[in-house]
Amino acid sequence: MLRLSSFYFAYYAALGAFTPYWSLYLKGTGQDVAAISVLMSLWYATRVVAPSTWSTLAARSANPVHWLRIGCVLTLLSFSAFTLELDFAWLFVVMCVFCFMYNAVMPQFESITLSHLVGRAERYGRIRVWGSIGFVAVVALFGVSLDHLPVTALPWLMLPLFAGMLASAMMNDYGRTPAAQAEADTVNFLSRLRRPEVIAFFIVALLMQLSFGPYYTFYSIYLDEHGYSSSALGMFWSIGVIVEIAVFTFSTWIFRRWSASTVLLISLVAASLRWAVIALWPDSVALMTIAQTLHALSFAGFFAASMQFLVKFFPGRQNGHAQGIFYGFSSGIGGVLGALLSGLVWKVSGGDTAFLLASATSAVAAVVAWVWIRPRRQEAPA
């Protein structure tokens, strides 16, 4: 399990540097706001096609882990180009390649992890939690480091993280597939994809990611508009990640007591409540703190339950392809639409309306889940 955990740690540690600080790096290279918005949008745009494309190539390969390793090599090589002086045109090209490769590898590695957890999928969270730990550690460490170093040094600081990700990929491989699961792999992938509960699951995943649009795009701006200090912004963001770590840590206990369907439905209701609280009571520190603790359910609970469903719906090597569709459909299409639509609503009616619509979107997702994939009395915990 240490080898599996090491990949999550390295991958999300690099993401912990990229997400909060990369726009500052681009600004440090002389890019204006318009250029930065275009370059950063490539992160979500490549998520639409990269996961499914790479997972499809891996699924058709006699040795699929080679594609994981190739992806990690290309991620490291493309990112190393940022150590050079690049104008906007070259930054655009390098960002396209880097974001494509970086977004491509995680869905395949999720499949590798789940292949080692056949019959024990509830233990997934105890491995995935190391990704959250890596994210938090790097956010804090790099924040202090960049107080003393120029922001243009960020690529040099991040290169060891991608090197660590590559090293971990070299040490990992797919687990053995039991005979029963190997037989299940012969079932046509598209026939599984057309099942009503599977379609409903992917729709729910897209709607959930769509509801996160105002949060990922404008949450800090929203808090700033309501008079919160920079330290308060950091506190609220940290609360979300800390409770996320708690859920992943205790996920084995959670899924031994409740089914994935139950956890999924609760997470959707929690998300709807969370966005409504943020929209209606932004000036209440107590209520905003409670809203952030709901990240434990609305993100971590939903994500952990989704992995359970992907194991159930797509066993064996089909899981890698399914992971690609899941990431591309939810984080890709859902992420792009969430950012664009929340921005449009924000301009017209303000942040409170954007979060209220996010709450409504989560509620619709909860209805879909209740009708098509709700818990049944005879359903055992995942």
KASULGI-V213631 format. One record per backbone hydrogen bond with DSSP energy under -1.0 kcal/mol. NH is the residue of the N-H (numbers start at 1). CO is the residue of the C=O. Records with the same first field share a line. If there is no record, write none. Layout:
BEGIN
NH = CO + CO
END
This chain:
BEGIN
5 = 1
6 = 2
7 = 3
8 = 4
9 = 5
10 = 6
11 = 7
12 = 8
13 = 9
14 = 10
15 = 11
16 = 12
18 = 14
19 = 15
21 = 17
22 = 18
25 = 21
26 = 22
27 = 23
28 = 24
29 = 25
30 = 27
31 = 26
36 = 32
37 = 33
38 = 34
39 = 35
40 = 36
41 = 37
43 = 40
45 = 41
46 = 42
48 = 45
50 = 46
53 = 49
54 = 50
55 = 51
56 = 52
57 = 53
58 = 54
59 = 55
60 = 56
61 = 58
66 = 63
67 = 64
69 = 65
70 = 66
71 = 67
72 = 68
73 = 69
74 = 70
75 = 71
76 = 72
77 = 73
78 = 74
79 = 75
80 = 76
82 = 79
83 = 80
84 = 81
91 = 87
92 = 88
93 = 89
94 = 90
95 = 91
96 = 92
97 = 93
98 = 94
99 = 95
100 = 96
101 = 97
102 = 98
103 = 99
104 = 100
105 = 101
109 = 105
110 = 106
111 = 107
112 = 108
113 = 109
114 = 110
115 = 111
120 = 117
123 = 120
124 = 121
127 = 124
128 = 124
129 = 125
130 = 127
131 = 128
133 = 129
134 = 130
135 = 131
136 = 132
137 = 133
138 = 134
139 = 135
140 = 136
141 = 137
142 = 138
143 = 139
144 = 140
145 = 141
146 = 142
148 = 145
149 = 145
153 = 150
154 = 151
157 = 153
158 = 154
159 = 155
162 = 158
163 = 159
164 = 160
165 = 161
166 = 162
167 = 163
168 = 164
169 = 165
170 = 166
182 = 178
183 = 179
184 = 180
185 = 181
186 = 183
187 = 184
192 = 188
193 = 189
194 = 190
195 = 192
199 = 195
200 = 196
201 = 197
202 = 198
203 = 199
204 = 200
205 = 201
206 = 202
207 = 203
208 = 204
209 = 205
210 = 206
211 = 207
213 = 210
216 = 212
217 = 213
218 = 214
219 = 215
222 = 218
223 = 219
224 = 220
225 = 221
227 = 224
228 = 223
233 = 229
234 = 230
235 = 231
236 = 232
237 = 233
238 = 234
239 = 235
240 = 236
241 = 237
242 = 238
243 = 239
244 = 240
245 = 241
246 = 242
247 = 243
248 = 244
249 = 245
250 = 246
254 = 250
255 = 251
257 = 254
258 = 254
263 = 259
264 = 260
265 = 261
266 = 262
267 = 263
268 = 264
269 = 265
270 = 266
271 = 267
272 = 268
273 = 269
274 = 270
275 = 271
276 = 272
277 = 273
278 = 274
279 = 275
280 = 276
281 = 277
284 = 281
288 = 284
289 = 285
290 = 286
291 = 287
292 = 288
293 = 289
294 = 290
295 = 292
296 = 293
298 = 294
299 = 295
300 = 295
301 = 296
302 = 297
303 = 299
304 = 300
305 = 301
306 = 302
307 = 303
308 = 304
309 = 305
310 = 306
311 = 307
312 = 308
313 = 309
314 = 310
318 = 315
319 = 316
322 = 318
323 = 319
324 = 320
325 = 321
326 = 322
327 = 323
328 = 324
329 = 325
330 = 326
332 = 327
333 = 328
334 = 329
336 = 332
337 = 333
338 = 334
339 = 335
340 = 336
341 = 337
342 = 338
343 = 339
344 = 340
345 = 341
346 = 342
347 = 343
348 = 344
349 = 345
350 = 346
354 = 350
355 = 351
356 = 352
357 = 353
358 = 354
359 = 355
360 = 356
361 = 357
362 = 358
363 = 359
364 = 360
365 = 361
366 = 362
367 = 363
368 = 364
369 = 365
370 = 366
371 = 367
372 = 368
373 = 369
379 = 376
END
